[in-house]
Amino acid sequence: MEQVTDHILAAARKVIAVHINYPSRAAQRGRTPEQPSYFLKPASSLATGSVGAPSVVERPAGCELLGYEGEIALVIGKPARRVGLEDAWSHVEWVTASNDLGVYDLRYADKGSNLRSKGGDGFTPVGPGLIAADTVDPAGLRVRTWHNGELVQDDTTEDLLFPFARLVADLSQLLTLEEGDIILTGTPAGASVAKPGDVVEVEVSAGDATTGRLVTRVEEGTTAFADFGAQPRTDDVQREEAYGSREAAGLSPDQSAAVGPVLTPELKAKLESVCTATLSSQLRKRGLNNVSIDGLTSTRPEKRIVGLARTLRYVPNREDLFKTHGGGFNAQKKAIDSVNPGEILVMEARGEKGTGTIGDILALRAQVRGAAAIITDGGVRDFSALAAMDMPTYYANPHPAVLGRRHIPWDTDITIACGGTTVQPGDIIVADSDGILVIPPALADELADDSIQQEKEETFIFQMVQEGNSVDGLYPMNKEWQARFLEWQSRQGAQGD
């Protein structure tokens, strides 16, 4: 078996990495790409290491989240330019192990390029051994990763989203893959965070052939970032992304869940027990007549949902502004990627029906993150996929157009207008087959109790009408019927005891 040498590292002019390629990783991220997508890592990030001589990587000073990702690396053996699928694998000379390291603390500064977050010196260890590509089936490889001796990643290339030959052929359509270039082919689920003192090992095998273990030890950086560039910063969203889940990151699901101090489990249960028609009448008694989101249809009308509002605002498309605000990790993606369990993402689309405001991939991401629902007063695309999801989406109409035809995603967690009413972050949203209500949090407890009492009264009235009584004096109840209701209620309570 050949070994990765300084000569091989020096020959690599390009290091190309694939974003998502394993079904397990796609499920974890909540998105499955239709086509492969890539980013570049500088050749200066390359290193190699083995059990006897591990590579050393610094977690930069001031950073918290050094993520590791065990991957299979392909080393190009002969130039490839506009090659077909049937010929692509013949341009790969070697297969080896790699670790796609990166600091999540700098993702915000990269705008999707990953240059600073994943381009640091030593952030791409490869090796230590090389497996000849012409001796293995590219669909029969296995990659494993150990973190401080514990096996944390174990997957095969049998059911990749994009087989290796497809990656080589796809990349070669636009650029020349040169001898020595390295392609990192994606990581399976299980990637996480390494801290100073930790050891990460990656091994690729095919039957009896193996690369041996690529060993990387993490050290703490001591040189602070200069004050003239982006500084490290992170939040719970990045921690969850880096560790793979809130639980793995040490974040309680209740820590940022919608059922927080405003919407307690008890209040949520009360609001779920009454219909929106009852809540609406109680709101009207309090002088609130403009608190319904109107004109929308639900993909799951049988469901009643209660949650706290998160908000997203679209503004009319203006081509110069779309260039600066429409691409990359825009406001739409930020809203989706920060919605918490039990929350409801409410979108202001100005009632514009001529384009979609959400599609299946981002809706799936919201569902994976635990969102209770999505509400938009604009169109939706990929309607069949949205309608098949367990999470309800409330929408004006289906429309096939993509983002950028009529809208720019502009801002999140601000006061918006949706379906004819005002919605603020933290408002309580209650929706069922009768409609969608926006409830001011300060009124919610009192409103819920009075609505429960009203529904008890209406149950009594319904029963009395069913028994043949006239609605005159009964609906609404006069003093005589009120007295009879109190007797009925006492009997119901006694029977319940």
C-alpha positions in Angstrom: 0.0 0.0 0.0 1.3 3.4 -1.0 1.5 6.2 1.6 0.5 9.8 1.4 3.8 11.7 1.0 4.8 15.4 0.9 5.1 15.0 -2.8 1.5 13.9 -3.1 0.4 16.8 -0.9 2.5 19.3 -3.0 0.9 18.0 -6.2 -2.6 19.0 -5.1 -3.5 22.3 -6.8 -7.1 22.1 -5.8 -9.1 20.6 -2.9 -12.8 20.4 -3.8 -15.3 19.4 -1.1 -18.9 18.2 -1.6 -21.6 19.6 0.8 -24.1 16.7 1.3 -23.7 13.3 -0.2 -24.8 10.6 2.4 -28.5 10.0 3.0 -27.8 9.9 6.7 -26.3 13.4 6.6 -29.1 14.7 4.5 -31.7 13.4 7.0 -29.7 15.0 9.8 -29.5 18.3 8.0 -33.1 18.2 6.9 -32.4 18.8 3.2 -31.7 16.5 0.3 -30.0 18.3 -2.7 -31.1 17.6 -6.2 -27.6 18.1 -7.5 -24.2 18.0 -5.9 -22.8 21.3 -4.7 -19.2 22.1 -3.8 -16.7 24.4 -2.1 -13.0 24.9 -2.4 -10.4 24.4 0.3 -6.9 25.8 -0.2 -4.1 23.3 -0.8 -2.3 24.9 2.2 -4.9 23.3 4.5 -3.6 19.8 3.7 -1.7 17.7 6.2 -1.2 14.0 7.0 -1.0 12.0 10.1 -0.8 8.4 11.4 -0.8 6.7 14.8 2.9 7.2 15.2 3.0 10.7 13.9 -0.4 12.4 14.2 -1.1 15.7 12.5 -1.7 18.6 14.9 -4.5 21.1 14.2 -5.1 24.3 16.2 -8.6 25.3 17.3 -8.1 29.1 16.6 -7.9 31.3 19.6 -11.3 32.6 20.6 -13.2 29.8 18.7 -15.5 27.3 20.3 -16.7 25.0 17.6 -14.0 23.1 15.7 -16.0 20.6 13.7 -14.6 17.3 12.3 -16.1 15.3 9.4 -14.6 11.9 8.4 -14.6 11.5 4.6 -13.3 9.6 1.7 -10.9 11.5 -0.5 -10.3 10.9 -4.2 -6.9 11.7 -5.7 -7.0 12.5 -9.4 -4.4 10.6 -11.4 -4.9 12.0 -14.9 -6.5 15.3 -16.1 -10.3 15.2 -16.6 -12.1 17.7 -18.7 -15.7 17.1 -19.9 -15.5 13.4 -19.2 -18.6 11.1 -19.2 -19.9 9.0 -16.4 -18.6 5.8 -17.9 -15.0 7.1 -18.1 -14.9 9.3 -14.9 -13.6 6.7 -12.4 -10.6 5.9 -14.6 -9.3 9.4 -13.8 -9.1 8.7 -10.1 -5.8 7.1 -9.1 -6.0 6.8 -5.3 -8.6 6.6 -2.5 -7.7 7.8 0.9 -9.1 9.0 4.2 -9.7 12.7 5.1 -11.0 14.9 7.8 -12.8 18.0 6.7 -12.2 20.2 9.7 -13.7 23.7 10.1 -14.7 26.3 12.7 -18.4 27.1 12.8 -17.5 30.3 14.6 -16.5 31.9 11.3 -19.3 30.5 9.0 -21.2 33.8 9.3 -18.3 35.7 7.7 -17.9 33.4 4.7 -21.3 33.9 3.1 -21.3 30.3 1.9 -17.7 30.1 0.6 -16.3 28.3 3.7 -12.9 29.9 3.1 -12.2 31.1 6.6 -14.2 28.5 8.4 -12.7 25.5 6.6 -9.6 26.8 5.0 -7.2 27.0 7.9 -3.7 25.5 8.0 -4.0 21.8 8.8 -7.8 21.8 8.3 -7.6 19.0 5.7 -5.6 16.1 6.9 -5.5 13.1 4.5 -4.0 9.6 4.5 -2.0 8.0 5.8 -2.3 5.2 3.2 -3.5 5.1 -0.4 -5.7 2.5 -1.9 -5.4 2.1 -5.7 -8.7 3.2 -7.2 -8.6 0.6 -10.0 -8.6 -2.2 -7.4 -11.9 -1.2 -5.6 -15.5 -0.8 -6.4 -16.3 2.9 -5.6 -19.7 1.7 -4.3 -18.1 -0.7 -1.9 -16.1 1.6 0.3 -16.5 2.1 4.1 -15.6 5.2 6.2 -15.3 5.2 9.9 -14.4 7.9 12.4 -13.3 7.7 16.1 -13.4 10.5 18.5 -11.2 9.9 21.5 -11.4 6.2 20.8 -15.2 6.1 20.4 -16.6 5.1 17.0 -18.9 8.0 16.0 -19.2 7.6 12.2 -19.7 4.4 10.2 -21.1 4.3 6.7 -20.6 2.9 3.2 -20.8 4.3 -0.3 -23.4 1.9 -1.4 -26.3 4.4 -1.5 -24.7 7.8 -2.0 -26.8 10.6 -3.3 -24.1 11.2 -5.9 -21.7 8.3 -6.7 -18.1 9.2 -7.1 -18.0 8.9 -10.8 -20.8 11.4 -11.1 -18.8 13.9 -8.9 -15.7 13.6 -11.2 -17.8 13.9 -14.4 -19.9 16.8 -13.0 -16.9 18.8 -11.9 -15.1 18.2 -15.2 -17.8 19.8 -17.2 -16.7 23.3 -16.2 -13.1 23.0 -14.9 -10.2 20.7 -15.5 -9.4 18.3 -12.7 -5.6 18.1 -12.7 -3.2 15.4 -11.6 -3.0 15.5 -7.8 -6.2 17.3 -7.2 -8.2 16.0 -4.3 -12.0 15.7 -4.0 -13.6 15.3 -0.5 -16.7 13.3 -1.1 -19.0 14.3 1.8 -19.5 13.0 5.4 -22.1 10.7 6.9 -24.1 11.5 10.0 -22.2 11.6 13.3 -19.8 14.4 12.6 -19.3 16.6 15.7 -17.0 18.9 17.6 -13.4 18.3 18.8 -11.8 20.2 21.7 -8.2 20.8 22.6 -6.7 17.6 23.8 -9.1 15.4 21.7 -7.9 12.9 19.1 -9.9 12.2 15.9 -9.2 9.2 13.7 -10.6 8.4 10.3 -10.1 5.2 8.3 -11.3 4.1 4.8 -11.5 0.5 3.8 -12.5 -1.8 1.0 -12.6 -5.4 2.1 -9.1 -6.2 3.3 -7.6 -3.0 1.9 -7.3 -0.1 4.3 -5.8 3.4 4.5 -4.9 2.9 8.1 -6.1 5.4 10.6 -5.6 9.1 9.9 -4.9 10.6 13.3 -5.3 14.3 14.1 -4.7 15.8 17.6 -6.4 19.1 18.5 -4.5 21.9 20.3 -5.6 25.3 21.5 -4.5 28.2 19.5 -2.7 31.0 21.3 -2.7 33.8 18.8 -5.7 36.0 18.8 -7.4 37.2 15.6 -6.4 40.7 14.5 -9.0 43.4 15.1 -9.2 44.3 11.4 -11.0 41.2 10.3 -14.1 39.1 11.2 -14.0 37.9 14.8 -15.2 34.5 15.9 -18.8 34.4 17.1 -21.4 31.7 17.6 -24.9 31.0 18.8 -27.1 28.1 19.7 -28.0 27.6 16.0 -24.3 27.0 15.1 -23.8 24.8 18.2 -26.7 22.6 17.1 -25.3 22.5 13.5 -21.8 21.6 14.7 -22.8 18.9 17.2 -25.6 17.5 15.0 -28.4 18.1 17.5 -29.5 20.2 20.4 -29.0 17.4 22.8 -25.5 16.6 21.7 -24.7 20.3 22.0 -25.9 20.3 25.6 -28.9 22.4 24.8 -32.1 21.4 26.4 -35.0 21.2 23.9 -37.0 23.3 26.4 -34.3 25.9 26.5 -35.5 27.6 23.3 -38.8 25.8 22.7 -41.9 27.9 22.0 -43.6 26.5 25.1 -41.4 28.8 27.3 -42.5 31.1 30.1 -45.2 32.8 28.0 -46.7 29.7 26.5 -46.5 27.2 29.3 -47.6 23.6 28.8 -50.7 24.2 30.8 -51.7 27.3 28.8 -50.9 25.5 25.5 -53.2 22.6 26.6 -56.0 25.0 27.4 -55.8 26.8 24.1 -55.6 23.4 22.2 -58.9 22.4 24.0 -61.0 25.2 22.5 -61.8 26.1 18.9 -60.8 29.3 17.2 -64.5 30.3 16.9 -64.8 30.4 20.7 -61.5 32.3 21.0 -62.6 34.8 18.4 -65.8 35.6 20.2 -63.8 36.2 23.4 -61.4 38.4 21.6 -64.3 40.4 20.2 -65.6 40.9 23.7 -62.3 42.5 24.5 -62.5 44.8 21.5 -60.1 42.9 19.3 -61.7 42.5 15.9 -58.6 42.5 13.7 -56.6 39.5 14.9 -57.4 36.9 12.3 -55.1 35.8 9.4 -57.6 35.5 6.6 -57.8 33.9 3.2 -55.4 31.0 3.7 -55.8 27.2 3.2 -54.1 24.5 5.3 -52.3 21.4 4.0 -53.5 19.7 7.2 -56.9 21.2 8.1 -57.7 18.4 10.6 -54.9 19.7 12.9 -55.2 22.3 15.6 -52.0 24.1 16.3 -50.8 26.4 19.0 -47.4 28.1 19.1 -45.4 31.2 19.4 -44.9 33.3 16.2 -41.5 33.8 14.5 -41.7 36.2 11.6 -40.1 36.7 8.2 -40.8 39.6 5.9 -40.5 39.7 2.1 -40.3 43.0 0.2 -41.1 43.5 -3.5 -38.3 42.3 -5.8 -35.9 44.9 -7.0 -33.1 43.4 -9.0 -30.2 45.4 -7.5 -31.4 44.6 -4.0 -32.0 40.9 -4.8 -28.3 40.6 -5.7 -27.3 41.7 -2.2 -30.1 40.1 -0.1 -31.5 37.3 -2.2 -28.6 34.8 -2.3 -26.5 32.9 0.2 -27.7 32.5 3.7 -30.5 35.0 3.3 -33.2 36.0 5.7 -35.5 33.2 4.5 -32.9 30.5 5.3 -31.9 32.2 8.5 -35.6 32.1 9.6 -35.9 28.4 8.7 -32.6 27.5 10.3 -33.5 29.3 13.6 -37.1 28.2 14.2 -37.4 26.3 17.4 -39.5 23.3 18.4 -43.2 24.3 18.7 -42.8 27.7 17.0 -44.7 28.9 14.0 -43.0 30.7 11.2 -45.3 33.5 9.9 -44.4 35.1 6.6 -45.4 38.5 5.2 -45.7 38.1 1.4 -48.1 41.0 0.9 -50.8 38.6 -0.4 -48.7 38.2 -3.6 -49.8 35.0 -5.3 -47.5 35.1 -8.3 -44.6 33.1 -6.8 -43.7 30.7 -4.1 -42.4 31.8 -0.7 -41.5 28.3 0.6 -40.8 24.9 -1.0 -40.3 21.4 0.1 -36.6 21.4 1.1 -36.9 24.5 3.4 -40.3 23.3 4.8 -38.7 19.9 5.6 -35.9 21.7 7.4 -38.5 23.6 9.5 -40.3 20.3 10.2 -37.0 18.6 11.2 -36.3 21.5 13.6 -39.7 20.9 15.2 -41.7 23.9 13.9 -45.4 23.6 14.6 -46.5 25.2 11.3 -45.6 27.6 8.5 -48.0 30.4 7.6 -47.6 32.5 4.5 -50.0 34.9 2.8 -48.3 34.2 -0.5 -47.8 31.1 -2.7 -46.0 27.9 -2.1 -44.2 25.6 -4.5 -43.6 21.8 -4.5 -47.2 21.6 -3.2 -47.5 17.8 -3.3 -44.4 17.4 -1.1 -45.6 20.1 1.3 -49.1 18.5 1.5 -47.6 15.2 2.4 -45.7 16.6 5.4 -47.0 16.1 8.9 -46.3 19.8 9.7 -49.2 22.0 8.4 -48.5 24.8 6.0 -51.1 27.6 5.6 -50.9 29.2 2.1 -52.7 31.4 -0.4 -52.2 29.2 -3.4 -49.7 26.8 -5.1 -47.3 28.4 -7.6 -44.3 26.9 -9.5 -42.1 30.0 -9.5 -38.9 30.1 -7.4 -37.9 32.9 -5.1 -36.7 36.0 -6.8 -39.7 36.5 -9.2 -41.7 38.8 -6.9 -40.0 38.8 -3.5 -36.7 39.5 -1.7 -36.4 37.9 1.8 -35.6 40.9 3.8 -35.8 40.6 7.6 -36.7 38.3 10.4 -38.2 38.5 13.9 -39.8 41.9 13.3 -43.5 43.1 13.3 -45.1 42.1 10.0 -48.5 42.0 8.3 -49.9 38.7 7.2 -53.4 37.9 5.9 -54.8 41.3 6.9 -53.5 41.5 10.5 -50.4 42.4 12.4 -48.1 39.7 13.8 -45.3 40.3 16.3 -42.6 37.8 17.3 -43.9 36.1 20.4 -47.6 36.4 19.6 -49.5 33.3 20.3 -50.9 31.7 17.1 -53.9 29.3 17.3 -55.2 27.7 14.1 -57.7 25.0 13.2 -60.1 24.3 10.4 -62.1 27.5 11.2 -59.1 29.9 10.7 -56.0 31.4 12.2 -56.0 33.8 15.2 -53.2 36.0 16.6 -53.5 36.3 20.4 -51.6 38.9 22.4 -49.7 36.9 25.0 -50.8 39.2 27.9 -54.4 38.1 27.3 -53.9 34.5 26.7 -54.5 33.0 30.2 -57.7 34.9 30.8 -58.8 34.3 27.2 -58.3 30.5 27.5 -60.2 30.2 30.8 -63.1 32.2 29.5 -63.2 30.2 26.3 -63.3 27.0 28.2 -66.2 28.3 30.2 -68.0 29.5 27.1 -67.6 26.1 25.5 -69.1 24.4 28.6 -72.1 26.8 28.3 -72.4 26.0 24.6 -72.3 22.3 25.2 -75.2 22.7 27.7 -77.2 24.9 25.2 -76.7 22.4 22.4 -77.9 19.6 24.7 -81.0 21.6 25.6 -81.8 22.4 22.0 -81.4 18.8 21.2 -83.9 17.9 23.8 -86.5 20.2 22.0 -86.1 23.5 23.9 -86.5 26.8 22.1 -83.5 29.1 21.6 -85.5 32.0 23.0 -84.0 32.9 26.3 -81.6 30.0 26.0 -79.2 31.4 23.4 -78.0 33.6 24.9 -79.0 32.4 28.4 -81.4 34.5 30.5 -81.2 34.3 34.3 -83.5 31.2 34.4 -81.4 29.2 32.0 -78.2 30.4 33.7 -79.5 28.9 37.0 -80.3 25.7 35.2 -76.9 25.7 33.6 -75.2 26.0 37.0 -77.2 23.0 38.3 -76.2 21.0 35.2 -72.5 22.0 35.6 -72.6 20.9 39.3 -74.0 17.5 38.2 -71.3 17.2 35.5 -68.6 17.9 38.1 -70.1 15.4 40.5 -70.1 12.7 37.8 -66.5 13.6 37.0 -65.5 13.1 40.6 
